[in-house]
């Protein structure tokens, strides 16, 4: 089951009905969400539901334990003892959470990589290879729980006392497949209050769901089979134009798939009176890599920033004040988080190094600005901004090659095809009506960020409600005609 | 260092690192949010923390690194005053 699947047509209204028709009490509301989330999880990984429950139990219990060992209001000696005990608790709990992720997601990768290294050194080994099913959303639920544990450890948020509310905070079904990664300070208080329906939340939630569904099922699911998959399957069969079209198509697919699903999650959350964190803010309009990562998968990047980058660069280690090397570490972790393959590690490494280079350029440019204010104005000029945009987006586009390619060999083949080294084939089909409409929607989505787009949205919002209702209805009919039901894939679900 | 002198040092640092003579104008109001007004982004906050620690020879505890303590000029000055007063007492 997924938010974009046919089952959701029955599942979502049934859960909403139970949720809002029952007693207006948080235990009822959290209970309904817990059962619905467990059912949702069960349809993907029935045998691993117990593992998720155990992981939630560990982080909840560790949080409570930390809470009963406050550092304030005790003697110096007692504070020292407690500090040590708290460190043990948080280390143990974080290791347990990351350990589960490590075993299920990375054990095969590391054992295979180690075997390959030993083999290259002339020490061939043969050991059993683990083939474990990846629990649904484990990369997301692990980060949610580790973030919570660190917040409680640093006493920036109180430990949750309500296990039901905590369970929903970790495993609320709209965020299970592809995030967003909930943060304790913003999310937990919402589950500790009674939620009440408002017309605004229903209207906004429905609109977000519909927009997200359009991006996901109409744009991304069209781009994948028509542009992306054929090119990445056998790049050398294509000419340069088709190879570039395949890569550009992947940029369209990746954004639409992930931002679309995130928006659907936000919309569903709002229908339950829960506000989930925004995950995308038009990253393809960014004019620097740093800005790009503040706009793309925001919940992951703020997590990595708060719990990895900031502690590294403000701590007492060698990384203190050294943003460049810290970027490399953070993005290698980000690459590995996306998947246990060397192509993801390469992708992360490339972004880390590029951010380091950008940071060094920034420092150099600051020197110019200090000497002559004219450089400040130059940086704001249209030509500088356009060049920055082209460089940023061009770099991101090229790094999508290792991100999408199944292995480094295919990545190299695609680069060769893009340079004209392929056998010159073209894509099997033209754009057609649906392709043109999908790409037009993708472009319109970005134009909406500029003044004419904002004006058009404002104009639409001011139309009488029945007119808007008819427009949405026609939109749904249009999607029902053009979206193939049950064909959805989820790029970020596999992470 | 008194409050006025520290404020000036922060303005000088912001001008040197990010705003090149426009920091005062960018800040506008000492109670306004640095993040909302574009005075600093998240990377800038990290750099500010490191700079403040080195300047004042104090260690800012991770539990205190938050918008509540650093997201405006007055919040920064209040936090530093509290910390320095705490260390003297």
Contacts between the chains, C-beta under 8 A, distances in Angstrom:
chain1	res1	chain2	res2	distance
A	154	B	62	4.9
A	154	B	63	4.3
A	155	B	63	4.6
A	156	B	63	5.5
A	156	B	66	6.4
A	290	B	41	7.6
A	290	B	43	6.5
A	294	B	41	7.2
A	294	B	42	7.2
A	302	B	42	7.6
A	305	B	42	5.8
A	309	B	46	7.3
A	310	B	46	5.4
A	310	B	65	7.1
A	311	B	62	6.9
A	313	B	46	5.4
A	313	B	50	6.9
A	314	B	46	5.9
A	314	B	49	5.2
A	314	B	50	5.7
A	314	B	53	7.6
A	314	B	60	7.6
A	314	B	62	7.9
A	314	B	65	7.4
A	320	B	50	6.6
A	321	B	47	7.7
A	321	B	50	4.9
A	323	B	43	6.6
A	323	B	46	7.5
A	323	B	47	7.7
A	366	B	17	6.8
A	369	B	20	4.8
A	370	B	16	6.9
A	370	B	20	6.8
A	373	B	20	6.2
A	373	B	21	6.7
A	376	B	20	5.2
